[in-house]
C-alpha cells in the first residue's frame, strides 16, 4: 500500500492536445460562419455537383481553390499555384490566409499552397467534409470533420450575406499571374504550350507529382478531365493506369510522363487492344530531375 497520496497538485499536468470533433449532417445547421474569410479547397474530384457550393460561395464571398485534379470550374474557382510561387510569406499571411479552410475531395498535390499554410503564423480553422469521415489533417489545423457529402454540407450550413471581399482579392490577384513569359525549353514550357492545344473533352493523365505540379501552374484553354496517381506517391504503374482508362472511353487520352516513370512502366505498351485514342508525351527530364 502506498504511503503517499496522489493529489491534484502533485500530478503531472496532461499534455496539450488538439481536439478534432466529428459532426453528422443533422448538426451542421448550427454552425456560424459569420463574416470570416472562407477558402474551400477541392482535392481530387470526379464530378461532384457544385450547385450547393456555388450558392454557398455567392453568399459568403468564398474563394474555391482548385487545381486540375479538382475537375471543377465555376464563377468562384481560382487556381492560385502560379500566384503563390510569386508571393512572399508575409504577403500571403496578410492578404490571402483564410479564417476557415474547408477541404473536400482527395489529394491535391498543391505544394505552393501547402508550404504557405504550413509556414503561416496566422491562426485559422480547418474543417473537413467527407462522407466516410476520414481524417485528413494536411495542414495540421484540423478541428472539425463533417460526415456527409459536400452537397449536404453546403446546403445545410446556416450563413447570411458576407461583406468581406475575400473572393475578389483572390480572383484579381490570380488574374495578374495567368502566364509566365520566356520560359526555356523544359517540362514547364511544354505544359505552358500544350495547355492551349488539348482538345475539348479530352482525358489528361499526369504521370505523377512532378508532372502535376508543373501543369498546375497553367490553365487549360478547353474543358478537360484530369487524373493522376498522386495518392501512390511513386512512379510505378502510371502508364498502366492511363492505358486502362483509355480502353474504357472513346475520348482522346493524353499522358504526360517523364523518362524514368516511362521506363519503369514501359512493358504496359505490350498490352493488347490499346486504342487509337492514346497520346503519350514523353519528356526527357534527365531521370526525374526537377
N, C-alpha and C positions, 0 to 999 in steps of 0.2 A: 504494500500500500504506500502511495506517495505521501511524503510528509509536507509537501508544498502544494499550494492550491493555485491553479491556473486562473488568473484574473484577467479582466479586460485590459488592464494597464500593462500587464506583463506579456501578453500575447503579441507575437509578431504581426505587424499590420499586413493585411492582404494586399497583393499587388493590384495596381490599377489596370483594369482591362476594358476593352471596348465591348459594348453590348450591341448585338445585332438582333433586332426584333423582326418576327415574322407576322404578316398580316394576310387574312383572307380577303376575297373580293367584297364581302359584306362589311368590311371595316375601312374601306377606302374613303367613303363619303365624308368622314370626319376630319380628313387631312386639311391642313391650312397651308396654302401656297403663299398667300399674301402678295406683297409687291416685290418678292425676292426674284433674283435673276435665275432663270431655269435653263439648263442646257440638257437636251436629250441626245444621248449618244446611241446610234443604231449600229450594232455589230452585224455579223454575217446574217443575212436575211434572204429568204427565198420567196418573198411575195406577200408579206403581211399587209392587210388592208390598213391604210394610213388615214382613213377618214376621221376617226376619233382623235388621232394625234394632231392632224391639221387643225381641227376645231379647237383643241386644247391650246395649240401654239398661237392661234389667232387671238385668243382671249388673254393670254399671258405674256405675249411677245417673246415666246420661247424660240431659241435657235435650235435647229435639229442638225446635229453634227454627223455627217455621213462620209463614207469612203466608197470605193467601187463595190465592195462586198455587201454594202447595205442594200444595194438594188432598190433604192428609193430616191425619188426626185419629186419635190413639190415646192410650193411657194416659200416654205420656211427652211428648206435644207441648205446647208453650207458645207463645202469641202475645204477645210482650212489647213490641210497639210503643208502646202506651199507657204501660206501665210505664217504658220507657226515656226517654220525653219528660219524665217527672217526676223522674228520678234525677239527682243531681249526678255529675260525672265521678269524684269520689273514692268515692262510694257504689258506682258500677259497678266501679271498679278493685278495691275491697276485697272485694266480695261476689260479683260476677257474671262477671267476666272469666275465661275458661276457661284451662286449661293447654294443651289441644289443641282446636282448632276443625277439624271435619271438614265439608267442604261437598260437597253433591250437588245435582244438578239445574241449572237455568238461572238466569236473572236473578231477583233478589229485590225490588229497589226499597225495601228497608228502610233508609231514611235514618237514623232514630234509632239503629239498631244499628250501621250503618256509621260514623257520627260518633263513637260511644262507643269503638269499636275503634280508629279512626284516631287518637284523642287519648289513648289509654291509655299510661301509662308502664310497664305490666307486660309482661313477655316471655311470649309464647305461640307455639305452633306451629300452622301451618295446613296441613292435609292435604286434598288434592282427590281425589275419587273420580269418575272419568269413563271410560266405555268408549272414547271417542275420544282420551283422553289430552290434551285441550285444556288450555292454561294459562289459568287464571282467577284471577289474583293480586289479588283485590278488596281485600284488607286489607293488602297489602304484607308479608305474613309467610309466604307460601307456601314450603314446604320439600320437600314430597313430593307426587307425583302417582301415583295408582294406576290403571292402565289395565285396568279391569274394571267390571262392574256393581256397583251398591250391594249387591245381594243376595249376590254373590260375596264382596265385601269383608267385610261384616259377618258372614258365615258362616265366613270363614276366619281372621279376626284372632283371635289367642290371648289371651284375657282370663280373669281369675279374678274372684271376687266383690270388689266395691269397698266400702269402708266410708265413703266420703265422702257428704255429704248434698247434693250439688250440685243434683240434680234437685228435691229437696224445697224447696230455697231458692228456685229459680225458680218452682215451682208455687205456693208460698204467697204470694210477692210479687206474681205476676200476678193471683192471686185477689183481691187488695185493690184492683186497678185495672181492674175489669170494665166500668166505665162512667164517664161524665162528666155531671154534673147541670147543668141550667140553661144549656144551650147556646143562643145566639141563632139566629135563622133564618139558615142558612148551609149550605154543602156538607157540613160536619161534622154538622149537625143532621139533614139528610136521610139521611146514611149511618147515623147512630145509630138513627133511627126505622125505616128500611126494612130494616135488618139483621134485625129481628124479624118482618118481613112477607113476605119472599121464600119462596115455597112450596118444599117438599122436591123435590129432584132437578132444580131449575131450573139453567139455564146463565146465568152472570153475566159480563158483559164490562165491564171498566173502560177507559174510552176511552184514557187514557194516565197517566203517572206521577202527576199531580195527584190524579186520582180514586183511584188505587191506594193512595197514601199516606194519603189521608183515610179510606178504608174499612178499611185495615189497623188502625186504632185501635179497631175494634169487631168483635164476633164474630157470626156468623150464628146464628140460632135453629135452623135446619134445615140438613141437609147439602145443599150445592150445589156445582157445579163452576165454577171461576173461571178467567178468561183475561184477557190484556191484551197490547197491542202494546208492552210495556215495552222490548223489545230494540231497537226502532227509535228510541227517544228523540226522537220527533217527533209532530206532531199529524195527519199525513196518513194517511188510509186506515183509521182506527179503525172507522168505521161500515161501510165496505165489508167489512172483515174480519168484523165482527159479523153482518152480513146473510148473508154467505157461509156462516157456521157455522149460522145459523138454518134455512136451507133443507135442511140435512143431518140435522136431528133433529126429533123431534116435541115435545120438551120446551119449556116456556116459556123464552124467552131474553130477558134484560134487558141493556140498555146504559145505563150512567151516563156522561153526556157533558156537558162544558161548552159554552158558546155558541160560542166561537171554533173548537173542534175540530168542532163540528156544522156550522158554515157551511163549513169547508174541505172537508167530505166530503158536503155536502148532496145533491149530484147522485145519489148512490148510491140515494136513495129512489125514483128513477125506474126502478130495476131491476125487471123483471117477475118474477112468481112469488114475491114476498115473502109469507110465510105469515102466518096469524093468531096465530102463537105469538110474534110480535115485540112487545117492550115497550121503548120508548125514554124514559128520564127525562132531560129536558134542563134543565140548571141554568144560569141566567144568572149567571155569576160574573164578569161585567164584563171579558170578553176574556181570560180565563185568569188573572186576578189571584189571588194566594194570600194 
